[in-house]
Amino acid sequence: MIFFISIRSNVNITGLWFFTPLTFSIPFIFLYIHFFTQGIQQQNKKYLVYSLLIMLFLLPIHAISVLFAIPFLIIYSLINYKYLIKNYKFFSIFLLIPITGLWFYKIIINLKFSDLLPHLLKFIQFKKGWGVLELNNSPLELYSLIGYILAIIGIIFIISYKDNLKKYFIYVLWSLTLILSIFIFKQTGISYLSPYQRNLYYLTISLPFLSTIGLFYLLELIKKTIIRFNSNEKNKLVLFKTLKIIIIILVLFLVFNFYFNLPQNIRLYKTINSNDYQTLKFLSQFSSSKIMAPASISTALFPISNHKPVGTINFYGNRKDVEAFFNSKDCKTKDNLIKKHNVKYILSKYPIECNYTLIYQENNFVYKIK
């Protein structure tokens, strides 16, 4: 838990600072991976069904939290191919994942069956420019240096022992496949199944367990070394306990030492202030419609007021038309944009000298279109 809460985030990556579909999905990711691996290791079909149900549950909530895991789950299954072949009829139920995904995608995008597969194959290629930014993120932006070092020790420990390899190899595969995906994106500008920014985060959440294994193994090595070179039983125990406490305190310090040291250009930012919030609450009393508002406020428009924005800062709508509306002083230009987007209300930081009905005036101005 100490390593897990040491994970950092920023506005480019998103993560533990934001309760989004991604952060909601985190415990379920660990859960379906746990049930899947335990189901294969123990040859327990009930666990495998649990894993499948969790994946199906996540598909409409945050599909890429299932998609990103497909490569290492397939590799893990192929490693255990004997059990897979023996029970191929049972494993065919996992075809429900692509079938359900396609069905849900068709409903959301509203496509014909003939156009569905080509559209989806194009959509799961996340090219450079999909996100707001694709920065050359330093690995230390998300996780501590000591965490990485201990994770590498953990991987060595898992690979070195047959029992551990069988039990924990999924975490090694998890990390390595995501590192490969990030490398492919850096070389080609395309990330398959899940976008580059999310892969950075999915990689990071796989590391705390490896770091824990690494720390445990390191303490075990120290213990064995003390036992080997110290003949006094009492001294052995005291020395080991002392070193153990020192190492754990040192790890705690190094893990959280730079926790708040974030790059200036990707710190948290606010799209609205308290006055904007009150304005959006005022608008929430009216039935849902299209609203022309500045791009920053528009980002918060739908979740607070249930109205649709013309355009937000990124991802949604037509930001250029929003900027054209508020930059123009010509009422005719404004009217054309209002008609184009079927706007019912205008939210403005400043008064507008056109023939619109003012219905709210407290720090912001809200106009109703006749």
C-alpha positions as CSV (number, residue, x, y, z in Angstrom):
1,M,0.0,0.0,0.0
2,I,2.9,2.4,0.7
3,F,4.3,1.9,-2.8
4,F,0.8,2.2,-4.3
5,I,-0.1,5.5,-2.6
6,S,3.3,6.8,-3.7
7,I,2.1,6.8,-7.3
8,R,1.9,10.4,-8.6
9,S,-0.1,11.9,-11.4
10,N,-0.6,15.0,-13.4
11,V,-3.1,16.5,-15.8
12,N,-1.5,14.8,-18.8
13,I,-1.6,11.3,-17.3
14,T,-4.6,11.5,-14.9
15,G,-4.8,9.1,-12.1
16,L,-5.3,9.0,-8.3
17,W,-6.1,12.7,-8.1
18,F,-9.1,12.3,-10.3
19,F,-12.1,10.0,-9.7
20,T,-12.6,9.2,-13.4
21,P,-13.6,5.9,-15.1
22,L,-9.9,5.0,-15.1
23,T,-9.5,5.4,-11.3
24,F,-12.8,3.6,-10.7
25,S,-11.5,0.7,-12.8
26,I,-8.2,0.2,-10.8
27,P,-9.5,-2.3,-8.2
28,F,-11.4,-4.2,-10.8
29,I,-8.3,-4.5,-13.0
30,F,-6.4,-6.2,-10.1
31,L,-9.4,-8.3,-9.4
32,Y,-10.0,-9.8,-12.9
33,I,-6.2,-10.4,-13.3
34,H,-6.1,-12.1,-9.9
35,F,-9.1,-14.4,-10.7
36,F,-7.8,-15.1,-14.2
37,T,-4.3,-16.2,-13.0
38,Q,-5.7,-18.1,-10.0
39,G,-8.2,-19.8,-12.2
40,I,-5.5,-21.1,-14.5
41,Q,-3.0,-22.0,-11.7
42,Q,-5.6,-23.8,-9.6
43,Q,-7.6,-25.0,-12.7
44,N,-10.6,-23.4,-11.1
45,K,-13.3,-22.5,-13.7
46,K,-15.3,-20.6,-11.1
47,Y,-12.5,-18.1,-10.7
48,L,-12.2,-17.8,-14.5
49,V,-16.0,-17.0,-14.7
50,Y,-15.5,-14.3,-12.0
51,S,-12.7,-12.8,-14.1
52,L,-14.9,-12.8,-17.2
53,L,-17.8,-11.2,-15.4
54,I,-15.6,-8.4,-14.1
55,M,-14.2,-7.7,-17.6
56,L,-17.7,-7.6,-19.1
57,F,-18.7,-5.2,-16.3
58,L,-15.8,-2.9,-17.1
59,L,-16.4,-2.8,-20.9
60,P,-19.2,-0.1,-20.9
61,I,-17.5,1.8,-18.1
62,H,-13.9,2.0,-19.3
63,A,-13.2,-0.4,-22.1
64,I,-9.4,0.3,-22.4
65,S,-9.0,-1.0,-18.8
66,V,-9.8,-4.4,-20.4
67,L,-8.2,-3.9,-23.8
68,F,-4.7,-3.0,-22.4
69,A,-4.5,-6.3,-20.6
70,I,-5.4,-8.5,-23.6
71,P,-1.8,-9.0,-24.8
72,F,-0.3,-10.2,-21.5
73,L,-3.4,-12.3,-20.7
74,I,-3.1,-14.0,-24.1
75,I,0.7,-14.7,-23.5
76,Y,-0.1,-16.0,-20.0
77,S,-2.8,-18.3,-21.4
78,L,-0.4,-19.6,-24.1
79,I,2.2,-20.4,-21.5
80,N,-0.4,-22.6,-19.9
81,Y,-1.5,-23.9,-23.2
82,K,-2.1,-27.5,-22.0
83,Y,-4.9,-26.4,-19.7
84,L,-6.2,-24.1,-22.4
85,I,-6.4,-26.9,-25.1
86,K,-7.9,-29.3,-22.6
87,N,-10.7,-26.9,-21.8
88,Y,-11.1,-25.1,-25.2
89,K,-14.9,-25.3,-25.1
90,F,-15.0,-23.6,-21.7
91,F,-12.5,-20.9,-22.8
92,S,-14.6,-20.1,-25.8
93,I,-17.0,-18.2,-23.4
94,F,-14.3,-15.5,-23.3
95,L,-15.4,-14.6,-26.9
96,L,-18.2,-12.8,-25.1
97,I,-15.7,-10.0,-24.5
98,P,-15.2,-9.0,-28.2
99,I,-18.9,-9.8,-29.0
100,T,-20.1,-7.6,-26.1
101,G,-17.6,-4.9,-26.9
102,L,-18.7,-4.8,-30.6
103,W,-22.3,-4.7,-29.6
104,F,-21.8,-1.9,-27.2
105,Y,-19.6,0.0,-29.6
106,K,-22.3,-0.3,-32.3
107,I,-25.0,1.2,-30.0
108,I,-22.8,4.1,-28.9
109,I,-21.4,5.1,-32.3
110,N,-24.6,4.1,-34.2
111,L,-23.0,2.3,-37.1
112,K,-24.1,-0.3,-39.7
113,F,-22.8,-3.8,-39.1
114,S,-20.8,-3.5,-42.4
115,D,-19.0,-0.4,-41.2
116,L,-18.5,-1.6,-37.6
117,L,-15.2,-3.6,-37.8
118,P,-13.3,-1.2,-40.0
119,H,-14.3,1.7,-37.8
120,L,-13.4,-0.1,-34.6
121,L,-10.0,-1.3,-35.9
122,K,-9.2,2.3,-36.8
123,F,-10.5,3.6,-33.5
124,I,-8.3,1.3,-31.3
125,Q,-5.2,2.7,-33.0
126,F,-4.5,5.6,-30.8
127,K,-2.3,7.9,-32.9
128,K,-0.2,10.8,-31.7
129,G,-2.5,13.7,-31.1
130,W,-5.2,11.6,-29.5
131,G,-4.5,13.2,-26.2
132,V,-4.1,16.9,-25.3
133,L,-0.3,16.3,-25.1
134,E,2.1,13.5,-25.7
135,L,5.0,14.8,-23.6
136,N,8.4,13.0,-23.2
137,N,7.3,12.1,-19.7
138,S,10.1,11.3,-17.3
139,P,9.5,7.9,-15.5
140,L,10.1,9.7,-12.2
141,E,7.0,11.9,-12.8
142,L,4.8,8.9,-11.8
143,Y,6.9,6.7,-9.6
144,S,10.0,7.0,-7.3
145,L,13.5,5.9,-8.3
146,I,13.8,3.6,-5.3
147,G,10.4,2.1,-6.4
148,Y,11.8,1.3,-9.8
149,I,15.0,-0.2,-8.4
150,L,13.1,-2.4,-6.0
151,A,10.7,-3.4,-8.9
152,I,13.7,-4.6,-10.9
153,I,15.0,-6.6,-7.9
154,G,11.5,-8.0,-7.6
155,I,11.5,-9.1,-11.3
156,I,14.9,-10.8,-10.8
157,F,13.6,-12.5,-7.7
158,I,10.4,-13.8,-9.5
159,I,12.3,-15.1,-12.5
160,S,15.0,-16.7,-10.3
161,Y,12.7,-19.1,-8.4
162,K,10.4,-21.5,-10.2
163,D,7.6,-21.3,-7.6
164,N,7.5,-17.5,-7.8
165,L,7.7,-17.6,-11.6
166,K,4.5,-19.6,-11.7
167,K,2.7,-17.5,-9.1
168,Y,3.8,-14.0,-10.0
169,F,4.9,-14.1,-13.6
170,I,1.7,-12.2,-14.7
171,Y,3.1,-9.0,-13.1
172,V,6.3,-9.3,-15.0
173,L,4.3,-9.8,-18.3
174,W,2.1,-6.9,-17.3
175,S,5.1,-4.6,-17.0
176,L,7.0,-5.8,-20.0
177,T,4.1,-5.7,-22.5
178,L,3.3,-2.1,-21.6
179,I,7.0,-1.1,-21.8
180,L,6.9,-2.6,-25.3
181,S,3.7,-0.8,-26.2
182,I,5.2,2.5,-25.0
183,F,8.4,1.8,-27.1
184,I,6.3,1.1,-30.2
185,F,4.4,4.4,-29.7
186,K,7.7,6.3,-29.4
187,Q,8.9,4.8,-32.6
188,T,5.7,4.8,-34.7
189,G,3.4,7.4,-33.1
190,I,0.7,4.7,-32.8
191,S,-0.4,2.9,-29.6
192,Y,-2.6,-0.1,-30.1
193,L,-5.6,-1.1,-27.9
194,S,-4.9,1.7,-25.4
195,P,-3.5,5.2,-25.6
196,Y,0.1,6.1,-24.7
197,Q,-0.8,8.2,-21.6
198,R,-3.0,5.5,-20.2
199,N,-0.3,2.9,-20.9
200,L,2.1,4.9,-18.8
201,Y,-0.4,4.8,-15.9
202,Y,-1.2,1.1,-16.4
203,L,2.5,0.4,-16.3
204,T,2.9,2.4,-13.1
205,I,0.1,0.6,-11.2
206,S,1.8,-2.7,-12.0
207,L,5.0,-1.7,-10.2
208,P,4.0,-1.4,-6.5
209,F,3.6,-5.2,-6.2
210,L,7.0,-5.8,-7.9
211,S,8.6,-3.2,-5.6
212,T,7.1,-5.0,-2.6
213,I,8.6,-8.3,-3.7
214,G,11.9,-6.5,-4.3
215,L,12.0,-5.0,-0.8
216,F,11.0,-8.4,0.7
217,Y,13.8,-10.2,-1.2
218,L,16.3,-7.5,-0.2
219,L,15.5,-7.9,3.5
220,E,15.7,-11.7,3.1
221,L,19.2,-11.4,1.5
222,I,20.3,-9.2,4.4
223,K,18.9,-11.7,6.9
224,K,20.7,-14.6,5.3
225,T,24.0,-12.6,5.1
226,I,23.8,-11.7,8.8
227,I,23.1,-15.4,9.7
228,R,26.0,-16.6,7.6
229,F,28.6,-14.2,9.1
230,N,27.5,-13.8,12.7
231,S,27.6,-16.6,15.1
232,N,25.9,-14.9,18.0
233,E,22.1,-15.7,17.8
234,K,21.1,-12.7,19.9
235,N,23.3,-10.3,17.9
236,K,21.8,-11.7,14.7
237,L,18.3,-10.9,15.7
238,V,19.1,-7.4,17.0
239,L,21.2,-6.5,14.0
240,F,18.6,-7.7,11.5
241,K,15.7,-5.8,13.2
242,T,17.8,-2.6,13.4
243,L,18.8,-2.8,9.7
244,K,15.2,-3.7,8.8
245,I,13.8,-0.6,10.5
246,I,16.5,1.6,9.0
247,I,15.9,0.3,5.5
248,I,12.1,0.7,5.7
249,I,12.4,4.3,7.1
250,L,14.9,5.0,4.2
251,V,12.5,3.6,1.6
252,L,9.6,5.6,3.1
253,F,11.7,8.8,2.8
254,L,12.9,8.1,-0.7
255,V,9.4,7.1,-2.0
256,F,7.8,10.4,-0.8
257,N,10.7,12.8,-0.9
258,F,9.8,14.3,-4.3
259,Y,6.1,13.5,-4.2
260,F,5.0,17.1,-4.8
261,N,7.8,18.0,-7.2
262,L,5.7,18.1,-10.4
263,P,6.6,19.7,-13.8
264,Q,5.2,23.3,-14.0
265,N,3.5,22.8,-17.3
266,I,1.4,19.9,-16.3
267,R,0.3,20.8,-12.8
268,L,-3.4,20.8,-11.8
269,Y,-5.5,23.5,-13.3
270,K,-9.1,24.7,-12.8
271,T,-11.5,25.3,-15.6
272,I,-14.1,27.2,-13.4
273,N,-14.2,29.3,-10.2
274,S,-16.9,29.5,-7.6
275,N,-18.8,32.2,-9.5
276,D,-18.8,30.1,-12.7
277,Y,-20.1,27.2,-10.6
278,Q,-23.0,29.3,-9.3
279,T,-23.9,30.3,-12.8
280,L,-23.9,26.7,-14.0
281,K,-26.1,25.8,-11.0
282,F,-28.5,28.5,-12.1
283,L,-28.6,27.0,-15.6
284,S,-29.3,23.5,-14.3
285,Q,-32.9,24.6,-13.5
286,F,-33.7,24.7,-17.2
287,S,-34.3,21.8,-19.4
288,S,-31.3,20.4,-21.3
289,S,-30.2,22.5,-24.4
290,K,-27.2,23.7,-26.3
291,I,-25.2,26.6,-24.6
292,M,-22.6,28.9,-26.0
293,A,-20.0,29.4,-23.3
294,P,-16.2,30.0,-23.2
295,A,-14.3,26.8,-23.8
296,S,-12.9,26.5,-20.3
297,I,-16.3,26.9,-18.6
298,S,-17.9,24.6,-21.3
299,T,-15.6,21.7,-20.0
300,A,-17.6,21.7,-16.8
301,L,-21.0,22.6,-18.4
302,F,-22.6,19.2,-18.9
303,P,-21.7,17.5,-15.5
304,I,-22.9,20.5,-13.5
305,S,-25.8,21.9,-15.5
306,N,-26.8,19.0,-17.8
307,H,-26.6,21.3,-20.8
308,K,-24.5,20.6,-23.9
309,P,-21.7,22.9,-24.8
310,V,-20.9,24.1,-28.3
311,G,-17.2,23.3,-27.7
312,T,-14.8,22.5,-24.8
313,I,-11.1,23.0,-24.5
314,N,-10.4,19.6,-25.9
315,F,-12.2,16.4,-27.2
316,Y,-15.7,17.8,-27.5
317,G,-17.6,20.1,-29.9
318,N,-16.3,23.0,-32.0
319,R,-13.9,25.1,-30.1
320,K,-13.1,27.3,-33.1
321,D,-16.8,28.4,-33.4
322,V,-16.8,29.2,-29.6
323,E,-13.7,31.4,-30.0
324,A,-15.2,33.0,-33.2
325,F,-18.4,33.9,-31.3
326,F,-16.7,35.5,-28.3
327,N,-13.9,37.3,-30.3
328,S,-16.4,38.8,-32.8
329,K,-18.2,42.1,-32.0
330,D,-20.5,41.6,-35.0
331,C,-24.1,40.6,-34.0
332,K,-24.8,39.0,-37.4
333,T,-21.7,36.7,-37.0
334,K,-22.9,35.7,-33.5
335,D,-26.5,35.1,-34.8
336,N,-25.2,32.8,-37.6
337,L,-23.2,30.8,-35.1
338,I,-26.2,30.6,-32.7
339,K,-28.4,29.3,-35.6
340,K,-25.7,26.9,-36.8
341,H,-25.5,25.2,-33.4
342,N,-29.1,25.7,-32.3
343,V,-28.0,27.5,-29.2
344,K,-30.7,28.3,-26.5
345,Y,-28.6,30.2,-24.0
346,I,-25.3,32.2,-23.9
347,L,-23.0,32.3,-20.9
348,S,-20.5,35.1,-21.1
349,K,-17.9,36.7,-18.9
350,Y,-18.8,40.1,-20.3
351,P,-22.0,41.8,-21.4
352,I,-23.0,41.2,-25.0
353,E,-24.4,44.2,-27.0
354,C,-26.8,42.2,-29.1
355,N,-30.5,41.5,-29.1
356,Y,-30.5,38.8,-26.5
357,T,-32.6,38.6,-23.3
358,L,-30.5,38.9,-20.2
359,I,-31.7,36.5,-17.5
360,Y,-28.8,36.3,-15.1
361,Q,-26.2,38.9,-14.0
362,E,-24.0,37.9,-11.1
363,N,-20.3,38.1,-12.1
364,N,-21.3,36.2,-15.3
365,F,-24.0,37.0,-17.8
366,V,-26.6,34.6,-19.1
367,Y,-28.7,35.4,-22.1
368,K,-31.7,33.5,-23.5
369,I,-32.2,33.3,-27.2
370,K,-35.7,34.1,-28.4
